[in-house]
Amino acid sequence: MRRLQRYSRHPDALAPACLAMLWLLFFWRLFTPISADQASLANGDFSAQFVAFAGYQYQRLSQGEIPLWNPYNNGGLPFIGDTQAAVFYPPRWITVALSSVAGGWSYNALQLEMTAHVLIYSLLMYLFVRRLTLRRQHSSLAALVAAIVIAYGGYTGSYPPLQLAILEAAVWFPLACLGILEATRTRRLSYTYVALAGFALGLSWLAGHPQTSWFMTYVLCAYLAYRSYRQKIGRRALLLGGLAFGLVAFGVSAVTLLPGIEYLVHTSRAGLGFEQKGNGFPIQDIAQIVFPGSVSLWSPLYIGLPSLFFIAVAFGRNAGESRFWLAVALAGLMLSFGANTPFYHLAYNLVPGLRFFRGQERAAFLVANSLAIAVGFGVVAAGNWPNHFHRQRALLWWRGAAALLIAVAFGAFALWIGDGPRWSAFFNTASRSAAIMALGAPLIIAFTRQPHRSMAAIVLIALVTIDLFSVSQDHPGTYDALPSAGQLSMAPPQLVQSVLDEAEADQPFRVDGFRGLGGNFGSLYGLMDMRGISPLFLKGPYQIIHRDYVNNPLAWELFAVKFVYSGSETLSVPSTVVATGSDSEGRVYAHRLDDPRPFAHLVYHADVVDSDGFARALMDDPRYDPRGKVVLHSAPKLELRNQPRTGTATVKSYAEEEIVIEVDSADDAILSIAQPHYIGWTAQLDGRPVELLRAYGGLSAVEIPAGQVSLQLRYNPLSYAIGLVLSGIAWLGLALLAVVKLLGR
């Protein structure tokens, strides 16, 4: 005990050590070398989206190349513009470097990146709440409890680890808040700390989940205004500080943000309306604040039952900034219900940017962070209670709530006895909540009566930790009880390898990986798939590929598909089964099409339309011949004979951002290329720039004069070049600022 008391004099050394130990305890099954005890993140979005894309990122970066374009999914997509790829996110580069040293990319590499972010999250939240409650008794304890709540509460313990971009974008929120807090300590705004806040927000945007970063941007602007009002900082200084904050954040992330904005407006997501974007939590999900798991698989709104007591204390005593953060939590809660409440209808029309995002339940990010901060204020307030009467009244309310939950548990028990299968899950949940409340009542009473005792603090930390760990640790929706190596093979499965073997000396081609390949695994295994699960999909190719979701001969034709993975032994076009296997849905047949369209194909007849819609309508006619005719969106300058002619088009070299095609044609022709038409691709014919035409409502074509010519296609978007310069200036400026400040101190 004496040693503990000695350490308690230096809480800022003890608290991080405590957080590190809790982190190891929470994730021990991901770290243990004993395979029988190991667990891993569940297969799904984590493996099919993030591991696959990060594997492609690893492969390109390891070769000293920046992955601007990805030909392996969605028929081809601008990788630099797909925000969830997080191409320039610094921690991802660290993961790639460490994986290279360790011998190669693995499922566990990204899994460890996730765990590291949870630890960073807890440490940054501790630092922020510690500074926020500075010079208040029990400040370090309050910060420690807040850090535990955000790191292991229902939000962080639910879907963010699987949808990794959400977690990594959220982690930097406490650091940004800290920057604003320190910038507004006095009436004179500190631009150094404003830059820190902007840097943290920029990291969030680089992490790859724009919706979370958008939420964060609004809250940080509101927090800057709130702090400036409280500190009586003038409007001019506030406006200049807000401008500096925005410029730094934009500069840090411009290299990804500019290509991302460019890509977004050309995706199928841009056409979604209110109905597709208004989904959110059902209203009954609010019950999971008390009964986690009672409504859905995950409980993102759960922050722990003891936390509710401290939030109530913070609100009742108007402790510090608690009411600001509770207002943010309330706004986030209302947004998280989506169109289930009138609040979202109003916000959808008034709040700039909201209509770009779907999945409004992700506003749980605001709820979790704001309430964790409010818990910190509540711990400080409860530990410094000046009025015995008010303390007793609050504790009486806590006892009443505990008694009510125990009564609910007994009611659930009675229902379980009457109808076991129907009420079993709720009985378990209600019993757990009642037990936490019953156990917590005397422990919280002991803390409020003798907050200076070290044992009271230890017991409080233990209570909060046990409560949250019992909900989040080893959650069946997040973790599987098997080693990470058993989740996903980094080597191509036999069905994939059988197709890759035929690609060694062949022209480039695609596959339809709806079955057998799936996800974004084309990126992981280097097999060009016309499908993918990234939420951003170029609108033109999306309309063609999803014209018929399962059986789509037109897409196979236009995207130069040579192999089709199918659950059927026969296709609607002539094919030969070259391999068989299975996936989670059953038997899979790998078909090689008997007459696949080549990647580059000469056509001598063109139909001209003025929109993608007309192009698709024309091709929907069963009599239309997409191989003998090309559908263009502008009239060709060359005079075509409109008769079949002989000619050859051979892909001499194929790389992700550069394609070289040798063409030999007796007459003027149109070269149809199974490559998405997108900003940033340029064409040169024998070194002369030529126009890259839009064909078939989403693909590329080039006019080819008679004779032998060499066509070079290259992807180097201007948005990336501008973003790279802006980000380079921002990062260099921040580095110089940091050096100056460190040398000055």
N, C-alpha and C positions, 0 to 999 in steps of 0.2 A: 504493500500500500504506500509506503514511503517513497518507493521508486516511482510509482504512478504519480504521486503528488509532485515529485521533482520534475517529471516529464510534463505535468500539467502547467508548469510555469512557462513552458515553451510549446504551446499548443500548435503552432504553425509547423513544427517538426513532427509532432505526434499525429496530427490529423491526416496529412498525406500518407504517412505510413499505414494508418488505419484504413484509409481508402484503398491503398494498394493491396492490403491483406484481404479485404472484402472482395476486391476484384478477382484475386486468385481463387478465393473460395467459391465465388459465383461461377467462374468459368473453369473450374479445376478439371472437369471432364473433357474439355477441349485441349487441355495442356498435358494431361497425364500420359506417360509413355506406356501404360498398361492397356493393351488393346481391348481387353475384355471390359474395361471401365469407360472407354472412350465414348463420347458423343460428338455430334457434328451438327451444323446448321442444316435444316431440312432442305431436301431437294425442291426445286420450284423456281421462283424468280431469282433466288440467289445464285443457283447454278446455271440456269438456262439463259439468264440475262447478264448478270454481273460477272460471274466467273468466266463465261464465254467471251464477253467483250474485253475483259481485262486480260484474258489469255492472248487475244489478238494484239492488244496494246503492248503486252510483254514481248511478243514476238517481234513487233516492229521496232520498239524502242531498243531492244537488245541488239538489233542490227544497226543502230544509230540512225533510224528513220523516224520521222514524225508521221503518225497514221492519220492522214487527212481524209482519205477515202477508204471505205470498206466495201469490197465487191462480194463479200461472202454471205450477206443477208439482205433481205428486202429487194432483191434484184440489183443491189448496189445502193449505198447511202453515203452522205457526207459525214464521216465519222467525227470530224472535228465539230460538226454542227449538232450532233446528237448529244445533248447535254449529259445524259446519264453515262455516256462513255468516259466522262471526266478525264479527257486526254491530258490536260495540263494541271491536274490536281496534285500538288506537291507530295502529300503522303502516299499517293499511288506510285509516284516515281520512286519513293523510298522502298515500297513493297516490291516493285519491279527490280530494283538494284539488289535487294537482299535475296530475292528469289534467284537471280542470276548467280549470285555467290553460292547459294545453297544447291544449285544444280538444275534449276528449271522451274517452270510454272506449276503450281499445284492448287488444289482446292483449299488446302489448309493455309496457303499464303494469304488469300483474301479473307479467310476466316479470322486469322490473326490480326489483319488490318482492322476488322470490325471490332475485335476485343480491345485493341489499342485505343480506338476512338471512344469506347465506353469509359475507359480509364481517364482519357483526356477530358471527357465531358464532366466527370465527377470532380476532377481537380480544378477545372476552370469555374465550375459552379461554386466550389468551395472558396476560391479566390475572390469571386465577385461578391458573394454574400458576406464574406469576411470583411471586405473593404466597405461594403454597404452598411454594416452594423459596427463599424470600427468605434472603439472607445466605449462600447456598451458592454456591460457584464454578460458573460455567456456568448459572446460573439463567435468564438471559435466553435463552440458546441452547435450553435445555430447554423453556421456555415457547413459543418460536418453533416448535420441532419438533412439540410437542403441538398447537399451533394449526393447523399444516399438515396433520397427520394427521386431525384431526376435520373440517376444512373440505373436504378433497379426497380422503378415504378412501372405501372402498367404500360405506359407509352413506350419507353425504351425497351421494355421486355417483350413487346409484341411484334408487330411487323417491321419496324425500322431495321433491325439487323438483317432481315431477309431482303428487304428493298433497300439495299445498302446506301444508295444515294440520299435517301431521306435522313438516315442516321448521320451521315457525314456532313450533310448540309446543316443539320441542327446543332451539331457539337460546338460550333463557333459562336453561338448566341451569347453565352455568358461572357466571353472575351470581348465581344462588341459592346455589351452592356457595361462592362468594366471600363472600357475606353471612354464611353460617354460619361460615366460616373466620375472618373478622374478628371476629365476635361471640364467638368462643371463644379469642381470642389469650391471654387471661389467665384466672385463676380467677373473675373477675367477669364475668358474661355481659353483653355490650353489646346492649341492646334496640334501639338504633338500627340496628345491622347485622342483627339478627333481622328488623326491619321491611323492610330491603333484600331479604333472602332471601324473605320473604313476598310482597313486591311482584313479584319476578321470577317466583315460582311463579304468582301471580295473572295475570301477563301470559301465561304459558304456557296457563293454562286459558282465557283470552280468545281465544287464537289458534285454538282450535277443533278440537283432537284430544285428546279426553278420555283415551284410552288412553295416549298418550305422557305426558300430565300426571299421570296416575295412577301410572305407573312412577316419574316424577320425584318425586312426593310421598313415596312409600315410601322411596326412596333418600335423600332429603333428611332425612327423620325419622331414618333410621338413621345418617346422617352427623352430625347434631346430637348424637345419643346417643353416638356413637363419640368425637367431639371433646370432649364434656363429660366422658366417662370419662377420656380422656387428660389433660385439663387439671384433673381433680379438681374439676369444678364440681358442686355439691351437687344432690341429687335435686329439691329444691324449686325451685331456680333453673332446672333443666332442664325441669321440668313447666310452670313459668310461661313459660319461653322457648318451649317447644313450643306452648303455648296461644296466645301472642302471634303466633307464626309462622303458625299455622293461621287465626287471626282476620283477620290482615292479608291473607293469600292469598284467603280466602273473601270478605272485604269488597271487594277489588279486582275480583274476577270475579263477584260476586253478581248483577249485572245480566244476565249471560248464564247463569250457573250455575243459578239458581233456575228460570227458564223451561226450561232444558235438561233438568234432572232431571224436571220436570213432563211434558215432552214424551216423554222416554225411556220412562216407564212406560206410555205409551199407544201405543207403536209396535210394529210387527211384530217388531222386534229383541228385545223383552222376552220373547217366547215361545220363543226359540231355546234348545236344550239343549246338552249336552256334545259331541255329535257335530258340531254346527255350529260350536262355538267352539274345538275342540281342534286345528284345523289349524295347522301351523307348518312350519319348515324340515324337509326330509328329513334323516336323520342324515348322509348323504353330503355334505351341504352344508358340513360342517366342512372338507372338502378345499379349499374356496375361501379358507380362511385363507392357503393357500400357492399354490393354482392358481386365481386369479380367473377366472370365466367358464367353468369346467370342468363345472359342474353345472347352472347356470341362467343366464338372461340377465343378471341383476345379481349382484353379490357384496357384499352388505351387511356381511359379516363380515370383509372384507379391510381391513387397516390398514397394509399394506406389509411387505415382508420385512425391511428394516433395523429396523423397529419391533419385530419379534419378538426380535431380539437384545437390545435395550434393555429390553424387558419381562422377559426372562430374567435380565438383570443386576439389575434392580430387585427381582425376587423372590428371587434368590439372596442378595443383600446386605441384604434386608429394608429397602430404602431408604424412609425417611419413612413415608407412609401407603400405600405401594404394595400391601401385602397386603390392606388393606381394599378398595381399588379392584379388585384382582384377584378378590376374593371376590364383589364386585358383578358383575363381568364373567362369572364362572362361573355365578352365579344367573341372569343375563340369558341366557346361552347355553343353559342347561337349559330355561328358559321358552320360548325361541325355537323349540325343537323341538316344542312343543305336546304333543299326546297321543302322540307317537312315543316318549316316555320316561315312566317311572313318576313322575318328578318333577312333571309337570304334573297328573297325577291327584291327587297329594297336595296340591299348591298350590291346585287348583281347589276343594277342600273346606275348606281351612284359611285361605286368604288372602282377607280381605274385599275385595269389588269385582272380583276376577279373573273371575268368571263373567259379568260384564256385557259382556266384550269378546271378539271373535273376531280371527283373524289374529295368532296369537301370535308369528309371525316378527318382529313389530314390536318385540319385546324386544331386537332388534339395537341399538336405541337405547342400552340399558344397556351392551352389549358395546363399542360404538364409543367412547362417552364415557369409560368406565372405563379402557379400554386406552390411549386417548390420554393420559390423566392419568398412567397407569403408565409410558408411554414417557418422559414428562417426568422422572419420578423416575430412570428408567434412564439417561438422558443425563447427569444430574447425577452419578449413581453411577459411570458409566463414565469421566467426566472427572475424577474424584477417587479413582482406584483406588490404595489404599495398598499393596497386596500384589502384587508382580510375578508370583508363582507363580499366584495365582488369576486374574489377568488373562490370563496365557498359556493357562491351562486353558480359560477361556471362549472365547478366540479359536480354540483348537484345535477346540472344539465347533462354532464357526461355520464353520471350514474344512471340517469333516466334513459339515456340513449342505449346504454349497455343493457339495461333491463328490457327495453323494447326489442333489441336484437335477439336477446335470449328467448323472449316470448315468440318471436318470429321463427327461431330455430325449432322450438317445441312444436309450433304449428306445422312447420315443414315435416317434422318427424311424424306427426299424426297423419299428414297426407301421404307420407312415404309408406307408413304401415298399411294404409288403405289402398294405395296404388303405387307400388314400389317402382316399376320401370319408368313411370311418368315423372315422379317427384324425386327420384334418387339424386340426380345431379344438383337440384336446388337445395335439397336437404344437406348435402355435403358443403355447398357454398355457404348456406345460412349458418351451419354449425361452426365453420371456420371463422366467419365474421363475429359470431357471438362469443367464441372463445377468445379472440383477439380483444374484443371490447371488455370482456370480464377480466382478462389478465391485465389489460392496460389500465383499468380504473385505479387499482391501488398503486401501480407503478407511477402513473402520472401524478397522482395525489402526493406520493413521496417526493417526486421531483419538485413540484410547486411549493412544497413546504420546506424542503431543504435543498435548494438548487445548487448550493455551494459545495455539497458533498460530491466527491469524485464518483462514489458508487452510484449515486442518483443519475449522473450523466451516463455512466456505463450502461446502466439498466435501460435508460431511455434509448440509447443507440441500439442496444440489443433488441428491444421491443420493435422499433421501426424496421430494423434489418430483417428480423424473423418474419414480420408481417409481409414485407415486400418479396423476400426470397420465396416464401411459401406460394406466392402467386406466379412469379416470373421465372424462377430457376427451373431448368429442364422442362420448360413449357412444351407440351406435345405438339403444338402448332409451330414451334420455332426450332426445336431440336429433335434429332433422331438418335436412337441409341445404337449407333454404329460408327466406326472410325471414318474420318474424312476421306480416306483413300477408297472406302467402299461406296461413297456417294457418286463419284464420277471418275471415269477413266480419262486420263490426259492423252492416252493413245487412242487413235480412232477405233471404234468397234468394227467387227468384221463386216457388217453391212456397209459401213462407210469406207472401209479400206478396200473392199472389192470394187468400188466405183473409183476411188483414187488411183488404183493400179492402172486403170484404163486411161488416165489423164496424162501419163508420163510423156508420151510422144504425140499428143493430140492437140487440136485446136481448143481454145477455152470453151467451156460449156457450163450449163447450170443443171441443178437437180431441183425437183419438187420434193422438199423434205417434210411435207405435212405429216407423214408417218415415218418412223424409223430413224429420222434425224431430229427434227423438232427444235423448239427453242431458237436460240442464236448459236447453236453448236456448229453451224457452218463456219463461223468465225474461229472457233476453237480448233477445228480439224482441217481448216483450209479447203473447204468444199463449198463452191459457190451455189448458194441456195436462193431461190426466188422468194422464199418466205422468211419470216423472222417475227419475234415477239416484242421488239422495241416499240414503245408506244408512239414513236414518231415514224411515219411512213410517207414517202413522197406521194402526193395525191394522185398523179397520173398513173404510175405503176400500181398503186394500191387499187385503183378502180379496175385495172386490167386483171390483176392477180386474184382479186376477191370477187370477180364477176361470177364465178362459180367456185365455191370455197374448196370443194374436194376434187371434182373432175373438170379440168379447165384446159382443153386442147388449144384454145386461142393463146392463153398465157404461155403454154409450153412452146408454142410456135414462136411468139414474139420475143421471148426471153431466152431463146436458144437452149431449151431444156433437152437434155439427152437421156437423163435417167429420172424415173419417177418411183418414189417409194409409196406403195399402196397396200391397203389391206385386202385388195381384190387380186385374184390371180389373172384377170384379164382387164385391159383398158379399152377405152372407146376409140383408140387409134392403134394401129399395128405395133406390137412390141414383143420383146423376148425377155423372159425372166432369167436374170443372170445370177441372182443370189436370193436367199431366203433367210429370215431371222424373225425376231419378235421384239415388241416393245410392250409398254404397260397396257396397251389395249388389245394385244394378241398378235397373231401372225402378220408378218410384213414381207412383201415381195418387192424386190428391186427390179424394175423393168427398164430395159434399154430400148428406147424408141427406134423403130426400124428406119425411119427417115427423118431424123432431127434437122431442124433448120440450123445452118452454120451461124457462128457468132457475128460474122460480117457477111452480108449477102447483097449481091447486085440485083437491082430491080430497074426495069425499063418502062414502067407505066406508073403514073402518079395521079392520085385523086386528091384534090385540095379542099380542105374544110377550114372553118374559122373558129373551131372550139374543140376541146377534148370531148365534150358531149356528143357533137356531131360525128367525131371520129369513132367513138364507141358505137353509136347507132349504125354507122355504115358497116362496121365489122360484125355487128350482131346479125346481119343478114347472112343466113347459112350459105347463100350462093357466092358470098364474097371470098376472094382468094387472097389472103394476106401475104402469101409468098410470091405471087405473081404481080401484086400491086403494092404500092406504098401509099399510106395516107399521110399527107403533109399539111402543115398549118400555114404554109405560104407557097406561092407558085414558084417553081424552079426557074432559074434564069436560063439553064440549058434547054435545048429543044430535044425532047425524048421521042423516040420512034414508036413507043407504045407497042412494041412487039418483043417477044422473047428473044434474047440474044445470048450468045456465049461470052463468058468472061470469068475471071477468077479473082477472088479476094482472099488473101492469106494473112493471118495474124502472125507477124514475124516475131514480135515480142509482146508479152503481156505482163505488166506490173500494176500495182494498185493505183498509182497516179499517172501512169503513162502507158499508152498502147500504140504500137506501130503496126500498120496494116499495109501490105503491098497489094496493089490493084492493077489488073491488066484487063482492059475492056476495049473491044473493037468500036464501040459506040459510046456516046454520052450516056451516063447512067446515074442512078441514085444508089449510094451505098447505105443500106439499112444496117444499123449496128445495134446489137442487143445490149444497149447501155442506156441507163436513164438519162433523159435530157435535164440538165441542171446547171444553174449558174456556177461559174468557176471553171467549167470544162471549156477548153479552147481547141481549135483544130488548125493544123497547118498541112498544106498540100505541097509537097516538094519545097518546104520551107516558107511558103506563102500563106499568110493567115486566110482562112476561109470561114464562111458562116456554118455554124453547127445548127442544122434544122431540127425542128420538133416533128416527130413522126408518131403515128398510131396513138396519139393522145398521151404521150409520156416518154417516148424513146427518142433516140438520136439518129440522124441521117446526114449525109454529106453529098453534095453534087460532085460527080466525078467526070471529068472530060475524057474523051477517048484517048487511049494510049496507056502507057505504063507510068504509074505515079506511086508515090509513097505518102501515106497519110499518117500523121502523128497527132494523137489526142493526149492532152495533158490537163491535169486538175491542179490548179493553184489559185484558189479564190482570192479576190481582192479583200474581202471581209477578213480573211485570216491574216493577210499581209498587214493591213491597217491595225488590226487587233494586236498583232505581235509587236508592232512598233509602240503602240500605246502602252501595252503591258510591260514591255521592256523599260520604257521611261518610268512608269510607276514603280516597278520593283527596284530599279536602280535608285530612284529618288528616296524610297523608303529605307533602302539599305544605307544610303549616305546619311539620312536623318538619324537612323539608329546608331551609326558609328559616332556621329557628332555628339549625340546625347550621352553615349557611354563614355566617351573621352572627357566630356564636360564634367561628368560625375566622378 
